[in-house]
């Protein structure tokens, strides 16, 4: 389905998403090459969550040199919204693990936690046994997310979005065993400049295509498929939950 931003298109897009039953995707890993705009997507997720009044913690190794490209039609990062976003810069995996271990002492509890390039933290633990190291990091994050979900002050719970390079696909068991879903994000094509984000669960799949135009990511196309046997009574809107798609 081509997307042009019209009310009719937005209505059809929402109807497509609502045909799918995906399990609860509170923990997601966006996997893709370094050249892909993974930071743009997770930064937009942070802004969108903050715009809804949610507390967001965005963790990465270094401060952003510039604001990432926004997604057209989504909330913009004005100062009032960004008050709800806490940026933390951890170069060492020990800092990351310590922060998650100390969540129970914090007065401000996040509703969304973003950790960029989780594999870089895992490789610091033991680069020769990367799958075990990644599993340890994911276990730490998963335990913290479950604790937050039980705290009324963190209502409506806590979602987690991680980013990782494409080679994490070969280590997918290390993240899936802790309830993380994997979305694949392809970098910009040299032919048409499009990039795409895809998610598959069972026989269901959604692919959303973006095109970068004047430092803005434009949603251009959505492809969806589902099994006729799948129930639609308990729809979970995956990409809306990730806050990437305007509807």
N, C-alpha and C positions, 0 to 999 in steps of 0.2 A: 504494500500500500504506500503510495507516494504521500508525503506530508507537506502541506503548504501553509499550515498555520491557521487555516480558516476554521470557524466554529464547527462546521460539518465534519471536517477532517479530524479535529480534536475529539468529537463525539464518536466517530468511527474507531479512532485509535483506542479510546477507553473501552469500547465494546470488544475490540480484539483482545485486549489484556484480560478482560473479565471472563473470557471463555476458558481461561486456564486455571487449573488447580495445581498450584505449586505448594510444597510444604513450607513451613515457617522458615524464612531465609533471614534470620537475625544475624547470622555470621556469614560473611561473604569475602572471597578472595578474588580480586580483579587481576588476572594474569595476562601479561602482554610484553612485547619488546620494549626496551628502554626508550625507543623513539615514539611510542604511543603516548597519547595524552591522558595517561592514567591519573596524573595529578589534577588535571582539569576536572575530571569526573568526580573524584573524591572531594575536591575543594568545593565543587558545586553542591555536592551532597551536604557538606558542612554548612554552607550558606543557607540552603533550603531548610535544613533542620533548625538552624538558629532563627530563621524567619518565623518558624512555627513556635518559637518560644522554648525550644529544647536546648539543653546544655550539651556542648560538643567539645571533645578533646581530640586535637589533631596532632599526631606524633610523627616526627620525621627526624632525620639526622642533622639537617642544617636548615637555617631560615630560607624561606623562598626569596629569590632575587627579585621576582616581580609577581604580580597577581596572575594566576593561570587564566587561560581563556575560559570565559563563562559559556554556559549552554543557553542558547537563545530561548527566550520565553520563560526562563526560570528566575527566581529572586536574585537580585544583585547584592553585592557585598557592601552595603552602606554601614557607616560606623555604629549605628544603633543596633543593627542585627549582629554585628561582629562582636559585640560585648558578650554574647553567649558562647563564643568560640575561644577556647584556650589552646594556644600553640605551645607545644613542648618540643625541645630539641635534645635528643639523646643520641650521642655518638656511640656509646657503648651498650652492649646487650645487657650488662649488669644494671645499668640505669633503668632500662625498660622493665626488666623483671622486678626491680625494687619498687618502681612506681605502681605496677599492678598489685604487688604484695601489700602495699600500704594504702590501697583504696579505702579500706574500712576505717581509716583515720581521717578521711577527708570530709569536709563539710559540704563541698560542692561535688555532687555525684553526676557523672555524665549520662546522657541518654543515647549518645552516639560516640563511639571511639573509632578513630581512623589511625591506622599504623601503616606508614608508607615503607616500601621495600623491606618487608619482613624477613626476606632471605638474607639480607646483609647482617641483620642481628643474629640470625641462626648460624651463619658462617663463622661468627666470632666465637661461638661456644665450642664448635668442633667442625672444622671444614672437611675433615676426612670422613666424618659420619654425619653428613648434612641432613639426611632424613630424620635421624634421631634428634638432632639439634632443632630442626624445624618443628618436630612433634613436641619437644619440650616447650618451645615458645608458644605454640598454639594451645597447649594444655594450660599454660599459665594464663593466657588471655581468655580461654574458655571458662576456666574456673572463676575468674573475676567477673565475666559477663553474667554467669549464672548467679553469683552472689548479688550483683547489682539488680538483676531481674527480681530478686526476692525482697528488695528494699522498697518500701512504699514511697520513700523520698525520690526514688529514681523512676517512678511511674511516668510513662508507660513501659518501663523496662529499659534495656540497653541493647542497641544494635552495634555490631562491629564490622568494619570494612577494612580489609587489608589489601595492599598492592604487592605484587611480586613479579619478577621477570618470568619470561616464558618457560624457562627450564624447570619451574616449579611443577609443571604438568607431569614431569617424570617422577615427582615426589608427592603426587596428589593424595596418596593414602595417608601421609603424615598430617594433612589438613582435614581431610574428609572424616577421619576417625573422631574428630572433636566437633563435628557438626557444621563444619564450614562448607559452603557451596562455592563452586568455582565458576566464574564468568570469564570468558576469553575475550580479550580486547585486542584487535588487530590494529597495527599502525597504519598511518595514511598511505594509501596506494599511490604509486608514482604515476599511474594512468589517469585517475580522476580525482585524487586527493581525498577520497572517502576513507573513513575508518569505520569499524563495526564492533559492536559489543553483543556477544551471544551468550545465552544461558540455556542449558538443557537439563531436564529432569525426566527420566523415563522416556516416554514417547513424546513428551511436550518440549517445544523449543520456541524461543523468541530471539530474533536478531534485529537489533536497532542500528541503523547506519547514520553516521554523522559526516558532515563536510565542514572543514575549517574555512571560514570566510572572514577576512578582516579581523583576525584574532577573536573570532566567536565561533563556537561549535554549533552548527545548524543541524537539527534533526531532519533527515531527508527521506528516510524510507524505513518501513517496518515489515518484517517477514515473520509470520507465525504459523506454526503447525501443531496439531494436537491429535491424540488418539480419540476416536469416537467413543471408546469405552470409558474414558475418563469422566468422573463425576464433576459437575460444575457447581455443586451446592456449597462448597467451602473454598471459594476462590481466594487466592493470595496473589495480589498484584506485585510481582517481583520487582520490576523496574521502577514502579511508582514508589515502592518501599525504599528502593535505593535512592530515590529523589533525583533521578537523572532526566526524566521524561515529562515535559509539560502536558497537562491534560486539563 
